[in-house]
Amino acid sequence: MDIRIGIFGTTLFDGTIPLILFVIGGFFLLLFTSVIIWLGDSYYLRASAWRNALTQLPQGVVIFDNDKQMLFKNDPASLLLKQLDKGALERVHQAGTQGSYNAVVKGREGASIQMQAWALEEKRGVVLTMRNIEQEQNQQQRIVSSYQELIHRLSHELYNPLRTMSLQLENAIHENANRQQDLQAAQDESGRLIRLVANLLTLSRLEVGQPLQRRPMKINTVAEDAVSQLVEMANTRQMTLDIAVDENLPLVKIDHDRWMEVFLNLIENAIKYGKVGGTVQVEIRRQSASGLQISIADDGQGISAEDLPHLFDDLYRGSSSRNTNGSGLGLGIVRRIIEQHGGQIHCESEPGHGATFHITLPVGD
């Protein structure tokens, strides 16, 4: 077939040209144009998505090209840039092009601004991130304070109604012999909630840094009082409570009520998890001229290696405690009280061979 194609009288093709080649060529031209348009739209969408994401960041972000021209900055960066002089930005840009930069710079208003910069791929520019250190710390502190205040208020609001409920249940148990089992279960649960709320109150006081009421005393007298309070509980499991104390222990400045909580918590745990008919051993020894060593040991089932690292984590309940009442806050409170007195606590245990809690406490102020 002879095909002559022309535009405005000008012949473009003259001769015998297979029509199919012309059609295929037009198709590929259309396909190529479509791909170019699609790539352009895709690049625009990706760039727009990245720009939107960077705009939402709480930290300042600035992108420079190699000529130090600012290609992008978000709102936090705009505020922080007002506190920096031009020389500081030029130094950051130069360091970024050479690899990376990380420093804290003082702004005009005295703010500490952490600046990190690094080069883009193929040295096409520099990315700079900025954050106001004091502002972030103050914001975090406000969040923590609000949380602590919330816990404190909730604990106060819950404690009194629960205490009243527990007393009413106790009276009902004596008056309703036929429903004694159900009422006893309800009282046990209300008692558990009371202990949980009481622990939350204690924890909130410790977290907000409530001052300790410290005065010089013999710490063994606090331990002996705690043992006396728990004798009845030990008798229900046919267990013996032993306490051994070195002679002439020095006076230590401690908060009596807080340390009573420490001994009651640790000895009560030893009774709960110790062996029926076994022994709980409390020892207070003079470790050195400047410190005491306190230990509370039981001969129960012990603590698994998996649970040991988490014993003092808030709300953690190990595998051996799942079938006993408890809040999971007690040991965390114990640790905080001891640390506020300058001491330390750790636990040694092997499954089947009991557990021993060791406390070191400095004697000096």
BELFENWO-V939113 format. One record per helix or strand of 3 or more residues. SS is the DSSP state (hx for helix, st for strand). FROM is the first residue (numbers start at 0). LEN is the number of residues. If there is no record, write none. Layout:
ss:SS from:FROM len:LEN
ss:SS from:FROM len:LEN
//
This chain:
ss:st from:2 len:5
ss:st from:9 len:6
ss:hx from:18 len:38
ss:st from:59 len:5
ss:st from:69 len:4
ss:hx from:74 len:7
ss:hx from:85 len:12
ss:st from:99 len:7
ss:st from:111 len:8
ss:hx from:120 len:3
ss:st from:125 len:7
ss:hx from:132 len:43
ss:hx from:176 len:31
ss:st from:213 len:4
ss:hx from:218 len:17
ss:st from:239 len:6
ss:st from:251 len:4
ss:hx from:255 len:18
ss:st from:278 len:10
ss:st from:290 len:7
ss:hx from:304 len:4
ss:hx from:318 len:3
ss:hx from:329 len:11
ss:st from:343 len:6
ss:st from:354 len:8
//
